Amino acid sequence: WDGGYCIAGLLGHGDAFVLRDPSGIRPAFYYADDDIIAVASEAPLIQSVFGVREEGVHPIPPGQALCIKRSGAWMLERILEPLPFKQCSFERIYFSRGNDGRIYREREQLGRLLLKPLLHTLDKLGRSLQDTVLSFIPNTSELAFLGLTKEAQDHLDRQKDLLCKEMASCGDHATMQACAAKLQKILNTKVRTEKVIHKDAKIRTFIQEDSSREHLTMHAYDVHYGTIKRGEDCVVAFDDSIVRGNTLKNAILRTIDKMGPTHIVVVSSCPQIRYPDVYGIDMAKLGDLAAFKAAISLLKERNMTHVIEDVYRKCKAELKVPLKGGKIVNHVKRIYEPFTPEEISARIAQDVRPFDCKAHIEIIYQTVEDLHKALPEHAGDWYFSGNYPTVGGAKVCCRAFALWMEGSSQRCYGVNSAMSMARFRKPVLVLG
């Protein structure tokens, strides 16, 4: 087996098992006492249902199986040799329940780390916190947004403290007055937060099938009128991730723009999603990713299409390399090498801007380095870095690029797409 998985089974004689992949990509937690044994992909679910404390819920170690006898006895057994520990980071950013104590703190830290680049962008635009409204878009981004607002308040408090110390050391009346004026300005500055965007909680566009996603997106968002000053305010729209960019372009930016802000700064607590996921999260089509489309556009604008052709040839050759004992190279990384993250972000902002949008658009992404600071135990970052924890992941990424070049709309990890890339066909039984 190559990939991220938790396999559960119940045998005919009454025994059961749950096996976790050797890289620990997919999460699995268990609780056991004299009466019950429970397994779930999220710890707080077990805590809430069975009323147990956090320390009573444990992760199944990578490559091990929780084996449960019909007698009620249980044990952990190593089935597979563990690989480097690469727990999925996107699981923590988006999918996991925020009521997990660790996830709450991680998401808060993701938000705190984004204040510095936000202040840099506001300064570049000639704006400040005084004329900026902070808001978040989907509910899944709320905890990181709270981290951003807390850090913004801490930033103002640090400025007040520095000015107070400066005033205490002032040697003349003029300097004292200047410091007092600065202090008064900071005291009058508040972190302005509003619920600018309203989303219908019943609609989750990320998990919809392709044919219905765009239609739902158009009807999922609306504004709370009166939350910003028309022609005066800059709006910061905090999101947990920007995958395809369609929701931004078709709904969010248009919705905010009708409120009349001067600028819209979209802040993502997740880095640029550059590569497909092959371990269970539906990001299978490389050509759908906003970062990939931006990089391809930049390559074409700068007359570097030879890079695209070269990557295609190498990806096709890589697909012939056997998985077992082979070393698979992710050649898709070359698509991004000529550009800085800032250049790609700027191009994404250009691509997602609706043609009739009046506000200036900026996009800020979390850096991969800061992601690891916030989530030190979840090193799985293949969506952002292209560093897949298994050889199969890198091979499927190469297949995704080949499918895109050939104009195929198939998912890169489907059985059909795998077979279409091969010269032979065999019967396949798919369980799942």
Disulfide bonds with the S-S distance in Angstrom:
none
